[in-house]
Amino acid sequence: MSLSEIQIDSDALRYNVRSLRSLVGSGVKLIAVVKANAYGHGLATVVEALNGEVDGFQVDDIEELREIRQVTDRRVLVLGYVAREDIAEAASLGGELTLYDAERLPAMAEAGAKVHLKIDALLGRQGVLPRDLPEMLDALAAYPSIEVLTAYAHFANIEDTTDLVHAIDQMELFDCAFVAIRNRYPGLGRHISATSGVMTLEAGNDLVRLGIGTYGMYPSSALERQHAGLGLRPALRWVSRLAQVKTLPARHPVGYGLTYIAPREITIGIVPQGYGDGYDRGLSNVGEVLVRGRRCRVLGRVAMNMFAVDLSDADGARAEDEVVLLGAQGEDRISAEEIAIRIGTINYEVTTRISPLLPRRAA
Ligand SMILES: *Cc1c(COP(=O)(O)O)cnc(C)c1O
């Protein structure tokens, strides 16, 4: 194994997809969202694990489309921004693009692009406002070589709350826009739900776009409680090895800024990972890792390439012992959620920010 690496449990990924499938009708297509290096899990590793399990994949941009085409010939939705000069290449790679403005219609038409029409139904992000839809449909009608596959929208406030008023308003607005679109394109498909959507509302989807749940994480703690029965299994382990173990005398400082001073003689281990690898500097003095199945607290500041941990509870720990920064070891597990709480963010960001330079390995 490499000194430090990301291990991906392919069985867990497949289990998660099957488990989420139980929430949607059997006719609904499952698209695994693998943007941002598959939420940090490693694009190729995840696609190889799920290629036989899902109906397609979703990426963000042309770079990700080029990369995913090395490993799959399944459908790929490219739902972020693709620059005008990249549209022909994206279409020739079989990317299904997102359509939300009229400016790029000529380039899309010339490329014979397949598109998903994005409606901004009270999200306030990418998409055509319902108010501007008639104009868009008229513009689109002038370009019959563009193949419209679906119309879709995205929920704005469904995981962080148990109050579904806004989500239902969004759905009603989207339903209404969809009727107008379907008048022009009979038989058109539609989709609105990501992981939190399938856990929350029946929304008449023809496909669902599953990101966080695929990786075995829940969109929020409320949805985790509500859907514990799905038994989603986190698929990622971030492992390294102790580079050095030593005993510091009492009153010895640890790391930059002298933010930790040994109160007594203490055994520490040096972990050869840092914020350059995506281990957040906010974990200085508060993070925990697993060594010999025991929790060991981060001591002092996390530096770019290394940090120290307290080995007081990890009896007999030695250099080269496995260190788990995220994931299970023995009976215990460091979750993305606990790290997220410590640094004031969400589980999505914790795994997504793991450096793409670390090797990913299917385990
Ligand atoms: C990222 C994204 C998803 C996936 O969301 P999860 O909460 O991770 O399931 C789905 N649809 C769109 C448009 C997205 O940007």
Ligand as a Chemical Component Dictionary entry (heavy atoms), coordinates in Angstrom:
data_LIG
# 
_chem_comp.id                   LIG 
_chem_comp.type                 NON-POLYMER 
_chem_comp.pdbx_formal_charge   0 
_chem_comp.three_letter_code    LIG 
# 
loop_
_chem_comp_atom.comp_id 
_chem_comp_atom.atom_id 
_chem_comp_atom.alt_atom_id 
_chem_comp_atom.type_symbol 
_chem_comp_atom.charge 
_chem_comp_atom.model_Cartn_x 
_chem_comp_atom.model_Cartn_y 
_chem_comp_atom.model_Cartn_z 
_chem_comp_atom.pdbx_ordinal 
LIG C1 C1 C 0 -24.737 17.755 -6.717 1  
LIG C2 C2 C 0 -26.060 17.619 -7.326 2  
LIG C3 C3 C 0 -26.854 16.487 -7.067 3  
LIG C4 C4 C 0 -26.524 15.451 -6.022 4  
LIG O1 O1 O 0 -26.978 15.868 -4.751 5  
LIG P1 P1 P 0 -26.849 14.929 -3.456 6  
LIG O2 O2 O 0 -27.421 15.737 -2.364 7  
LIG O3 O3 O 0 -25.373 14.700 -3.261 8  
LIG O4 O4 O 0 -27.566 13.674 -3.744 9  
LIG C5 C5 C 0 -28.021 16.352 -7.811 10 
LIG N1 N1 N 0 -28.399 17.279 -8.715 11 
LIG C6 C6 C 0 -27.676 18.400 -8.942 12 
LIG C7 C7 C 0 -28.173 19.389 -9.936 13 
LIG C8 C8 C 0 -26.495 18.613 -8.251 14 
LIG O5 O5 O 0 -25.790 19.733 -8.466 15 
# 
loop_
_chem_comp_bond.comp_id 
_chem_comp_bond.atom_id_1 
_chem_comp_bond.atom_id_2 
_chem_comp_bond.value_order 
_chem_comp_bond.pdbx_ordinal 
LIG C1 C2 SING 1  
LIG C2 C3 SING 2  
LIG C2 C8 DOUB 3  
LIG C3 C4 SING 4  
LIG C3 C5 DOUB 5  
LIG C4 O1 SING 6  
LIG O1 P1 SING 7  
LIG P1 O2 DOUB 8  
LIG P1 O3 SING 9  
LIG P1 O4 SING 10 
LIG C5 N1 SING 11 
LIG N1 C6 DOUB 12 
LIG C6 C7 SING 13 
LIG C6 C8 SING 14 
LIG C8 O5 SING 15 
# 
